[in-house]
């Protein structure tokens, strides 16, 4: 495996492509116990030919296999793809993700509406 230290990737903060290490992290939070710590991560390696969503799913599978108890999976809009939501539903996991305001939803079969237009 080759570790890339100068990868160009999209930056939400800078709103453009920047030079840096592209890291996908799962972060565990226990509000009752006051625990907040990273529990799994991947350095995105272009040679792997994997998407951030594939890394995300691999990491979720791993922490399930470790027996780490968690009630919810949360994330920003980057991880709110239909593929990820189906992946989590198949495993009976609760999920809460941000969505872009132009995301399309179906409140009833055959009828679609953008998130920004939902009352």
C-alpha positions in Angstrom: 0.0 0.0 0.0 1.2 3.5 -0.8 0.4 6.3 1.6 -0.4 9.5 -0.2 0.7 12.6 1.7 -0.2 15.1 -1.1 -3.6 14.2 -2.3 -5.8 16.8 -3.9 -9.4 16.5 -2.8 -12.6 18.6 -2.5 -12.8 20.7 0.6 -16.1 21.7 2.1 -14.4 24.3 4.2 -12.5 25.9 1.3 -15.2 25.2 -1.4 -12.5 24.1 -3.8 -9.9 21.4 -4.4 -7.0 21.6 -2.0 -3.8 19.7 -1.3 -3.9 17.5 1.8 -4.7 14.1 3.3 -8.2 12.9 2.7 -9.4 11.2 5.9 -12.7 9.5 6.6 -13.4 9.1 10.3 -16.1 7.5 12.5 -16.4 9.4 15.7 -18.1 7.8 18.8 -20.0 10.0 21.3 -21.5 8.8 24.5 -23.5 11.8 25.9 -24.2 10.2 29.3 -20.6 9.2 29.9 -19.1 12.3 28.3 -17.0 10.1 26.0 -16.0 11.5 22.5 -13.4 9.7 20.5 -12.6 8.5 17.0 -13.2 4.7 16.7 -12.3 4.0 13.0 -10.7 5.8 10.1 -9.5 5.4 6.6 -7.0 7.4 4.6 -8.5 7.7 1.2 -6.1 6.0 -1.2 -6.9 6.6 -4.9 -5.2 3.3 -5.7 -8.0 1.5 -3.8 -10.6 2.6 -6.3 -13.1 3.1 -3.5 -15.4 5.9 -2.8 -15.8 7.6 0.6 -19.2 5.9 0.8 -17.5 2.5 0.4 -15.0 3.3 3.1 -17.9 4.5 5.4 -19.8 1.2 4.9 -16.6 -0.9 5.5 -16.0 1.0 8.8 -19.6 0.6 10.0 -19.4 -3.2 9.3 -16.1 -3.3 11.3 -17.5 -1.6 14.4 -20.6 -3.8 14.3 -18.3 -6.8 14.2 -16.3 -5.4 17.2 -19.5 -5.2 19.2 -19.3 -1.4 19.8 -22.7 -0.4 21.2 -24.3 2.6 19.4 -27.8 3.8 18.9 -27.5 6.2 16.0 -25.3 6.8 12.9 -25.2 10.5 12.1 -23.3 12.4 9.4 -23.2 15.3 7.0 -24.9 15.5 3.6 -21.9 13.8 1.9 -22.9 10.5 3.5 -26.7 10.8 2.9 -26.7 8.9 -0.3 -29.6 6.5 -1.0 -27.0 3.7 -1.1 -25.8 4.5 2.4 -29.3 4.9 3.8 -30.4 1.5 2.4 -27.2 0.0 3.8 -28.0 1.3 7.3 -31.7 0.3 7.0 -30.8 -3.2 6.0 -28.8 -3.5 9.3 -31.7 -1.9 11.3 -29.6 1.1 12.3 -31.1 4.4 13.2 -29.7 7.2 11.0 -29.7 11.0 11.0 -28.0 12.9 8.2 -27.9 16.4 6.8 -29.3 16.9 3.3 -28.8 19.5 0.7 -31.8 21.7 0.1 -32.2 20.5 -3.5 -32.4 16.9 -2.4 -35.5 15.2 -3.8 -37.8 13.2 -1.5 -41.0 11.2 -2.1 -43.7 11.6 0.4 -46.0 9.3 -1.6 -45.2 6.9 -4.5 -44.7 8.7 -7.8 -44.7 12.2 -6.2 -41.4 14.0 -5.6 -40.5 17.2 -3.9 -37.2 19.1 -3.0 -36.2 19.3 0.6 -36.4 23.1 0.6 -40.1 22.9 -0.4 -41.2 20.5 2.3 -43.4 22.2 4.9 
